[in-house]
Amino acid sequence: MQEINKERSFSVELKSKANLKNVTMTNGGQENVLIEGTIGELLRAEFAEGIILEIVGSNGVLRINLTEKEIQRNQKQEMEV
């Protein structure tokens, strides 16, 4: 049986560093990392290859490996609580 990786990866691709507002990192291994910016006006949001939620804005793209089925399952669980 294949083990399911529950961790989610993401990437942010900006057209310009001017769209990046803040990146905060520390040298410690347990410290927080903060990345802030803007992808601009929403152009589209879709599931690429069925496994990656891709949010495309006028200034860039945000991608996270998350399926539509997982979102629906999560919404259903929240309604039951």
C-alpha positions as CSV (number, residue, x, y, z in Angstrom):
1,M,0.0,0.0,0.0
2,Q,1.3,3.5,-0.9
3,E,1.9,5.8,1.9
4,I,0.1,9.2,1.6
5,N,2.3,12.3,2.2
6,K,0.1,14.7,4.2
7,E,2.5,17.6,3.8
8,R,1.8,20.3,1.3
9,S,4.3,22.1,-0.9
10,F,3.8,25.4,-2.5
11,S,5.5,27.8,-4.8
12,V,5.0,31.5,-5.5
13,E,6.1,32.9,-8.8
14,L,6.0,36.7,-9.1
15,K,6.6,38.7,-12.2
16,S,8.7,41.3,-10.4
17,K,10.5,41.6,-7.1
18,A,8.5,44.8,-6.7
19,N,5.5,42.6,-6.0
20,L,7.3,41.0,-3.0
21,K,6.5,43.0,0.1
22,N,8.3,41.0,2.9
23,V,10.4,37.9,3.4
24,T,11.5,37.2,6.9
25,M,13.8,34.3,7.8
26,T,15.9,33.6,10.8
27,N,19.0,31.4,11.3
28,G,17.3,29.1,13.8
29,G,15.8,25.8,12.6
30,Q,12.6,26.2,14.6
31,E,11.9,29.8,13.8
32,N,9.0,31.1,11.6
33,V,9.3,32.1,8.0
34,L,7.1,34.8,6.5
35,I,6.6,35.5,2.8
36,E,4.3,38.3,1.8
37,G,3.5,39.8,-1.5
38,T,0.8,40.2,-4.0
39,I,-0.2,38.2,-7.1
40,G,-2.4,41.1,-8.2
41,E,-5.9,40.9,-9.5
42,L,-7.3,37.4,-9.8
43,L,-7.3,36.1,-13.4
44,R,-8.2,32.5,-12.7
45,A,-8.1,29.7,-10.2
46,E,-8.0,26.1,-11.4
47,F,-6.6,22.7,-10.7
48,A,-3.6,22.0,-12.9
49,E,-3.2,18.3,-13.7
50,G,-5.9,17.6,-11.1
51,I,-3.4,17.7,-8.2
52,I,-2.2,21.3,-8.0
53,L,-4.4,24.3,-7.1
54,E,-3.1,27.1,-9.2
55,I,-4.2,30.7,-8.5
56,V,-3.1,33.0,-11.3
57,G,-3.1,36.8,-10.7
58,S,-2.0,39.7,-12.9
59,N,1.4,39.9,-11.0
60,G,2.1,36.2,-10.5
61,V,1.0,32.6,-9.7
62,L,0.5,30.7,-6.4
63,R,0.6,26.9,-6.6
64,I,0.0,24.3,-3.9
65,N,-0.4,20.6,-4.2
66,L,-4.0,20.2,-3.1
67,T,-6.8,18.4,-5.0
68,E,-10.4,19.5,-5.4
69,K,-11.5,16.4,-3.7
70,E,-9.5,17.3,-0.6
71,I,-11.1,20.7,-0.4
72,Q,-14.6,19.2,-0.8
73,R,-13.8,16.6,1.9
74,N,-12.5,19.3,4.3
75,Q,-15.6,21.5,3.7
76,K,-17.9,18.5,4.4
77,Q,-16.0,17.7,7.7
78,E,-16.4,21.4,8.8
79,M,-20.2,21.3,8.2
80,E,-20.5,18.1,10.3
81,V,-18.7,19.8,13.3
